[in-house]
């Protein structure tokens, strides 16, 4: 297992470097000039050129990327063009907020999705299966921004039970609406994957043997079938959790949540290259990490999977 983890970690380095190169080239290919954004369109050409030199934009693309790689090698993601703050410090300061939101949303998605998937699989061929399928389809189809606005309207204004936006002083009430908004879409996907996987497992020979031994339907599903059905579900959970930590732009913007999503959006709107590159690399590293966590979790859930053995 240790050799497998080390191998995956080593493969992640060229992956992240390649992503940095692609993102760097894409930013340079997009029309626009960060220097003009800083000083305005009416600034004197000499002032614009001075800003370009200060930002390093007067050099060739290869030279700029080489300089950025030197920053990365020293553990630095650069400084924001606008705030002059260290991007690494900004990301680390906003990461706990996004982590708090992501964990809450993942709890909502995992609990609701697996429960709905189990009920749908057990109720196969009945009226309830159609109801559960309709709920999961609605969760997949409805856009996140629409769900967020509807939940805000219903629970913050029509029924004034929860605050509409902001983070407050850390009270859980401010977390409910954004976590539900972020988690409902994932819950629908988890429900569908759980149902499909569980239906397939329930038709397996060892499940028939368990039923023949007289085990209760609950024990058959909970103890024998569900564990084997969770492998594809774990993959989906890891990917979704990585996307949450990568910064859920729409949810954080709608509810005024000060996390990585809003930080990345501000950088995009201002063409702040260090902020954009920093958030892309941080998000990519999160994806790589949680995919590795999912691969390791397979070995604990499915006894048939053993890394490093032949």
C-alpha positions as CSV (number, residue, x, y, z in Angstrom):
1,X,0.0,0.0,0.0
2,X,2.8,2.4,0.9
3,X,4.5,1.8,-2.5
4,X,1.2,2.4,-4.3
5,X,0.7,5.7,-2.5
6,X,4.2,6.9,-3.2
7,X,3.8,6.0,-6.9
8,X,0.6,8.0,-7.2
9,X,2.2,10.9,-5.4
10,X,5.1,11.0,-7.8
11,X,2.8,10.8,-10.8
12,X,0.9,13.8,-9.4
13,X,3.9,16.1,-9.8
14,X,4.1,16.1,-13.7
15,X,0.3,16.2,-13.8
16,X,0.2,19.4,-11.8
17,X,3.0,20.9,-13.8
18,X,1.3,20.1,-17.1
19,X,-1.9,21.7,-15.8
20,X,0.0,24.8,-14.7
21,X,1.5,25.1,-18.2
22,X,-1.9,24.7,-19.9
23,X,-3.6,27.2,-17.6
24,X,-0.7,29.6,-18.1
25,X,-0.9,29.5,-21.9
26,X,-4.7,29.8,-21.8
27,X,-4.5,32.9,-19.7
28,X,-2.0,34.5,-22.1
29,X,-4.1,33.6,-25.1
30,X,-7.2,35.3,-23.8
31,X,-7.6,38.9,-25.0
32,X,-6.9,41.6,-22.5
33,X,-4.1,43.2,-20.5
34,X,-3.9,43.0,-16.7
35,X,-1.8,46.2,-16.7
36,X,-4.7,48.2,-18.4
37,X,-7.0,46.8,-15.8
38,X,-4.8,48.2,-13.0
39,X,-4.3,51.7,-14.4
40,X,-7.3,52.1,-16.6
41,X,-7.8,52.6,-20.4
42,X,-6.9,56.3,-20.2
43,X,-3.5,55.9,-18.6
44,X,-0.4,57.1,-20.4
45,X,1.4,54.4,-22.4
46,X,4.5,55.0,-20.3
47,X,2.5,54.2,-17.1
48,X,1.0,51.1,-18.7
49,X,4.5,49.9,-19.8
50,X,5.9,50.5,-16.3
51,X,3.1,48.3,-14.8
52,X,3.9,45.6,-17.4
53,X,7.5,45.6,-16.4
54,X,6.6,45.5,-12.7
55,X,4.3,42.5,-13.3
56,X,6.8,40.8,-15.6
57,X,4.4,41.0,-18.6
58,X,7.1,42.5,-20.8
59,X,9.0,39.2,-21.0
60,X,8.3,36.3,-23.4
61,X,5.8,33.6,-22.4
62,X,8.6,31.0,-21.9
63,X,10.5,33.3,-19.6
64,X,7.4,34.1,-17.6
65,X,6.5,30.5,-17.2
66,X,10.1,29.7,-16.1
67,X,9.9,32.4,-13.5
68,X,6.6,31.0,-12.3
69,X,8.1,27.5,-12.0
70,X,10.8,29.0,-9.8
71,X,8.2,30.4,-7.5
72,X,6.4,27.1,-7.3
73,X,9.7,25.3,-6.5
74,X,10.1,27.6,-3.5
75,X,6.6,26.9,-2.3
76,X,5.3,30.3,-3.5
77,X,2.2,30.9,-5.6
78,X,3.1,34.6,-6.3
79,X,1.3,37.8,-5.3
80,X,-2.0,39.2,-6.3
81,X,-1.7,42.0,-8.9
82,X,-4.4,44.0,-7.1
83,X,-4.0,43.4,-3.4
84,X,-0.3,42.7,-3.4
85,X,-1.0,39.9,-0.9
86,X,0.6,36.5,-1.0
87,X,-1.7,34.1,-2.9
88,X,-0.6,31.2,-0.7
89,X,-1.6,33.1,2.4
90,X,-5.0,34.1,0.9
91,X,-5.8,30.5,-0.1
92,X,-4.8,29.1,3.3
93,X,-7.0,31.8,5.0
94,X,-10.0,31.0,2.9
95,X,-9.6,27.3,2.7
96,X,-11.1,26.6,6.2
97,X,-14.3,28.4,5.2
98,X,-14.6,26.3,2.1
99,X,-13.7,23.1,4.0
100,X,-16.4,23.8,6.5
101,X,-19.0,24.3,3.7
102,X,-17.7,21.2,1.8
103,X,-17.9,18.9,4.8
104,X,-21.4,20.0,5.6
105,X,-22.5,19.6,2.0
106,X,-20.9,16.2,1.7
107,X,-22.7,15.0,4.9
108,X,-26.0,16.1,3.4
109,X,-25.2,14.5,0.0
110,X,-23.8,11.2,1.4
111,X,-26.6,10.6,3.9
112,X,-29.5,11.6,1.7
113,X,-28.0,10.1,-1.5
114,X,-27.2,6.6,-0.1
115,X,-30.5,6.5,1.8
116,X,-32.5,7.4,-1.3
117,X,-30.5,4.9,-3.4
118,X,-31.1,2.1,-0.9
119,X,-34.8,2.8,-0.7
120,X,-35.1,3.0,-4.5
121,X,-33.2,-0.3,-5.0
122,X,-35.3,-2.1,-2.3
123,X,-38.5,-0.7,-3.6
124,X,-37.7,-1.8,-7.2
125,X,-40.8,-2.5,-9.2
126,X,-43.2,-0.6,-6.9
127,X,-44.8,2.8,-7.0
128,X,-42.2,4.1,-4.5
129,X,-39.4,3.4,-6.9
130,X,-40.9,5.9,-9.4
131,X,-41.2,8.5,-6.6
132,X,-37.6,8.1,-5.5
133,X,-36.4,8.1,-9.2
134,X,-38.3,11.3,-9.8
135,X,-36.7,13.0,-6.8
136,X,-33.2,12.0,-7.9
137,X,-33.9,13.2,-11.5
138,X,-35.1,16.5,-10.2
139,X,-32.0,16.9,-8.0
140,X,-29.8,16.3,-11.1
141,X,-31.8,18.6,-13.4
142,X,-32.3,21.7,-11.3
143,X,-29.4,24.2,-11.5
144,X,-27.5,25.0,-8.3
145,X,-28.2,28.8,-8.5
146,X,-31.9,28.2,-8.9
147,X,-32.0,25.8,-6.0
148,X,-30.1,28.2,-3.8
149,X,-32.4,31.1,-4.6
150,X,-35.5,29.1,-4.0
151,X,-34.2,27.8,-0.7
152,X,-33.2,31.4,0.3
153,X,-36.7,32.7,-0.6
154,X,-38.5,29.9,1.2
155,X,-36.5,29.5,4.4
156,X,-35.1,33.1,4.8
157,X,-38.0,35.2,3.7
158,X,-41.3,33.3,3.5
159,X,-40.4,31.2,6.6
160,X,-37.8,33.4,8.3
161,X,-36.1,30.5,10.0
162,X,-32.6,30.9,8.6
163,X,-30.3,33.9,7.6
164,X,-30.3,34.5,3.9
165,X,-26.5,35.0,3.4
166,X,-23.2,35.7,5.1
167,X,-21.2,33.7,7.6
168,X,-22.2,35.4,10.8
169,X,-19.9,34.6,13.7
170,X,-19.7,30.9,12.9
171,X,-23.2,30.0,13.9
172,X,-24.5,26.8,12.2
173,X,-27.6,28.5,11.0
174,X,-25.6,30.4,8.4
175,X,-24.3,27.1,7.1
176,X,-27.6,25.3,6.5
177,X,-28.8,26.9,3.3
178,X,-25.4,26.9,1.4
179,X,-24.7,23.3,2.5
180,X,-28.1,22.1,1.4
181,X,-27.8,23.9,-1.9
182,X,-24.4,22.5,-2.6
183,X,-25.2,19.0,-1.4
184,X,-28.6,18.3,-3.1
185,X,-27.2,17.9,-6.6
186,X,-24.5,15.5,-5.4
187,X,-27.1,13.6,-3.4
188,X,-29.1,12.9,-6.5
189,X,-26.1,11.5,-8.4
190,X,-25.1,9.4,-5.3
191,X,-28.7,8.1,-5.1
192,X,-28.7,6.9,-8.8
193,X,-25.2,5.3,-8.5
194,X,-26.1,3.6,-5.2
195,X,-29.3,2.2,-6.7
196,X,-27.7,0.9,-9.8
197,X,-24.8,-0.7,-8.0
198,X,-27.0,-2.1,-5.2
199,X,-29.5,-3.6,-7.7
200,X,-26.6,-5.4,-9.5
201,X,-25.2,-6.7,-6.2
202,X,-28.6,-7.9,-5.0
203,X,-28.7,-10.2,-8.0
204,X,-25.4,-11.9,-7.1
205,X,-25.0,-15.5,-6.1
206,X,-23.7,-14.7,-2.6
207,X,-26.8,-12.6,-1.9
208,X,-29.0,-15.5,-3.0
209,X,-27.0,-17.7,-0.6
210,X,-27.5,-15.2,2.3
211,X,-31.2,-15.2,1.7
212,X,-31.3,-19.0,1.5
213,X,-29.7,-19.1,5.0
214,X,-32.7,-17.2,6.3
215,X,-31.1,-13.8,6.9
216,X,-33.5,-10.9,7.3
217,X,-33.8,-8.5,4.3
218,X,-32.2,-5.8,6.5
219,X,-29.1,-7.8,7.2
220,X,-28.8,-8.9,3.6
221,X,-28.8,-5.3,2.4
222,X,-26.9,-3.6,5.2
223,X,-24.3,-6.2,6.0
224,X,-23.6,-8.0,2.7
225,X,-24.9,-6.1,-0.3
226,X,-24.3,-2.5,0.6
227,X,-20.6,-2.9,1.4
228,X,-19.9,-4.3,-2.1
229,X,-22.1,-1.7,-3.8
230,X,-20.2,1.2,-2.3
231,X,-17.1,1.1,-4.5
232,X,-18.5,3.3,-7.3
233,X,-20.2,5.5,-4.8
234,X,-16.9,6.2,-3.1
235,X,-15.4,7.4,-6.4
236,X,-18.3,9.8,-6.9
237,X,-18.1,11.1,-3.3
238,X,-14.3,11.7,-3.7
239,X,-14.8,13.6,-6.9
240,X,-17.6,15.7,-5.6
241,X,-15.8,16.5,-2.3
242,X,-12.8,17.6,-4.4
243,X,-15.0,19.9,-6.4
244,X,-16.4,21.4,-3.2
245,X,-12.9,22.1,-1.9
246,X,-11.9,23.4,-5.3
247,X,-14.3,26.3,-4.7
248,X,-18.0,26.2,-5.3
249,X,-18.3,29.5,-7.1
250,X,-22.1,29.8,-7.5
251,X,-23.0,28.7,-4.0
252,X,-20.4,30.9,-2.3
253,X,-21.4,33.9,-4.5
254,X,-25.2,33.5,-3.9
255,X,-24.8,33.1,-0.1
256,X,-21.9,35.5,0.4
257,X,-19.6,32.8,1.7
258,X,-16.0,33.9,1.9
259,X,-14.3,30.9,0.5
260,X,-12.1,29.8,-2.4
261,X,-14.9,30.0,-4.9
262,X,-15.5,33.7,-4.5
263,X,-11.7,34.3,-4.3
264,X,-11.2,32.5,-7.7
265,X,-14.1,34.4,-9.2
266,X,-12.7,37.8,-8.1
267,X,-9.4,36.8,-9.7
268,X,-11.0,35.8,-13.0
269,X,-13.0,39.0,-13.2
270,X,-9.9,41.1,-12.6
271,X,-7.6,39.0,-14.7
272,X,-5.4,38.5,-11.7
273,X,-3.1,35.8,-13.1
274,X,-1.4,34.7,-9.9
275,X,-4.8,34.3,-8.1
276,X,-6.2,32.2,-11.0
277,X,-3.1,30.0,-11.3
278,X,-2.9,29.6,-7.6
279,X,-6.6,28.5,-7.2
280,X,-6.4,26.2,-10.2
281,X,-3.3,24.4,-8.8
282,X,-4.7,24.2,-5.3
283,X,-7.9,22.8,-6.6
284,X,-6.1,20.3,-8.8
285,X,-4.0,19.1,-5.8
286,X,-7.2,18.6,-3.9
287,X,-8.6,16.4,-6.7
288,X,-5.5,14.4,-6.8
289,X,-5.4,13.9,-3.1
290,X,-9.1,12.8,-2.8
291,X,-8.8,10.4,-5.7
292,X,-5.9,8.8,-3.9
293,X,-8.0,8.6,-0.7
294,X,-10.8,6.9,-2.7
295,X,-8.4,4.4,-4.2
296,X,-7.1,3.6,-0.7
297,X,-10.6,3.3,0.7
298,X,-11.5,0.7,-1.9
299,X,-9.1,-1.8,-0.3
300,X,-10.9,-1.4,3.1
301,X,-14.4,-1.7,1.7
302,X,-13.9,-4.4,-1.0
303,X,-11.8,-7.3,0.3
304,X,-11.2,-8.4,-3.3
305,X,-9.0,-5.3,-3.9
306,X,-5.4,-5.5,-2.8
307,X,-2.7,-3.1,-4.0
308,X,0.8,-4.3,-4.4
309,X,-0.2,-8.0,-4.5
310,X,-0.4,-10.4,-7.4
